[in-house]
Amino acid sequence: MKKLLLILPLIFIGCSNKRVVTNYTLTSYKTKTQNIQKTLSLEVSSSAVLQTKKIYWRKNYEKNPYLYSQWIDDFENLVKKSVYNALFDSGKFKSVYLNKKADINLKLFITNATHVIEKNGSFIILDIKAYANGASKDFYYKIPCEKNAKSAVEAFNSAVVRFEKDLIEWL
């Protein structure tokens, strides 16, 4: 009887359907270009929805977060860190600051970062507005992916790397 009491909880634990949350992050674009001796200030902002760890999917007009997948930090911070690293590693700037005056004052506003699911497929949308010393540019990326969070995260990574490359070329 004692053996049965010891084994019974192990059976229930082994058969549990509890799902584990998977955390994701972004990788940054890496390149080396000519060394230009300018300083750059970076400021990133977004809507409140993107200041959370939630990965959102949208089907028709319904927008919801994934239940068992999330970012390792809020999306805005992940983009800020990734872009900072890409700008710093580019060799194009003497130094890169966060929220401080510099030769180039770059402000980024993330307007959309959503996984869109449709009947015939799915894709991610990443839309970022950039402002630098009086100039502005819209960066819009629509990348196809599968209908799951892991594939959406891979597409977001691809979009952010493309954005960083395009941003460095624009600057």
N, C-alpha and C positions, 0 to 999 in steps of 0.2 A: 504494500500500500504506500509506503514512504517513497519507493522508487517511482510509482505512478504520480505522486504529488510533485516530485522533482521534474519529471519529464513533461507533464502536462503544460506548464507555462512555456517551456521551450517550443512546444508544438505551436502554441498560439502566437508566439513571437515570430517564428519562422513563416507563418501563414499570413502575417499582417500585410495589408494593402496600403499602408502609409507610404505616401510618395515623398521623396527627398527633393528639396528645392535645389535647382542647378543655378549657379552664379556664372555670369559672363562678363567679359571686359572687352576693350577695344585695343587694337594694335596700331602703331603709328607708321607713317610713311618715312622712309629713311633715304636720304640722298646727300651728296656733297656737291656744292656749286662754288662759283667764285666767291672769294671772301670780300664782302662789302662792309665797310666800317660804319654801319648805322645801328642805332639802337631801336628796339621795337617794344611797344607796350601792347599787351594782349588783355582784352576784357571779353568774357563770354557770358551771355545771358539767354534765357529761354522762358517759355511759359511754365507755370507751376506744374503742369503735367509731366514735363521733362526734368523736373527737379526732384524726381523720385527714382527708386531702383526698379520700377515696374517697366516691363517690356509690353507695349500696347499692340494689339491687333485690331483691325477694323473690318467689318463685313457689312456692306450696305451703309447704313447710318449708325450702326451699333459699334461702339468702341469700348474695349475691355482689356484689362491686363491679363497676361498669362498667369495661371495659378502656381505652377511649379518651376518657373524659370524667371530669373530676374538679373539685372545688372549687378556687378560687384559694388558699384557706387552709383550715385545718381547720374543720369545720362549727360547732363550738362557738365558735371565735373570730369567725366570720362573724356568727353570731347575736348574740354579745356586742357587737360593733361596731355592728351594725345597730340593736339595741335601745338602746344608749347614745345613738346619734345621734337616734333617735326621741324618747327621753326628754328629751334636751338641747334639741332643736328644738321640743318641745311648748310651751314657755313656762310649764309648770306647776311647774317647780322652779328655785330660785335657782342651784343647781349640782348636778351629777351626778358622783359619784366612783366609781372602781373599787376594790372590796375595802377600803373605809374606812368607819368609823362615820359615820352621818349621822342626820337626823331620821327618815327612812324607810330601813330596811335591807332591800333587795329581794334575794332569792336565787331564782335560776331553775335548775331542773334539767330538761334536755332528756332525756326518757325514750325517745322514738322519733322517728326521721326516716328513713322508708323509702319507696321506690317499690314498690308492690305490683302485681304483674302476675297477672291472672286470665284465664281462658279468654275471657270476654266483654268484657274491657276492663282498664283499670288506673287507679290512683289513688295519691296520696301520702298518707302519714299523718305529721302533726307533732303530737307530744304533749309539752307543757311544763307542769311543776308550778311554781307561783309561791308564795313565802312572803314576807310583808311584815309585820313587827312583830306577830307572833302570828296573823295571818290567813293563810289559804291558799286557792288556787284552782287548779283544773285547766283547762288550755286544750287542747282537742283539735280538730284540723282534719283533714278527709278531703276531698281535692279531686281530682276526676277529671282525667285527662290521657291522652295517647297513650302507647304502649308504647316510648318512647325517652327517653334522658337529657335532651335539650333540653326536651321537653315537661314532664318531671318537674321540672326546674329552674325553669321558669316557674310551675309549680304550687307549688313550695316558696317562691318569691318571693311569690306571692299569699298563701300561708298565713302567712308571716312578717309581711307587711304587716297582715293581719287580726289577727294576734296582738298586734302593737305597738299597734294601735288599741284592741283590747279591753283590753290591759294598762293603757294610759293612762287609759281610762275607769274601770277597776277601782280604780286607785290614787287 
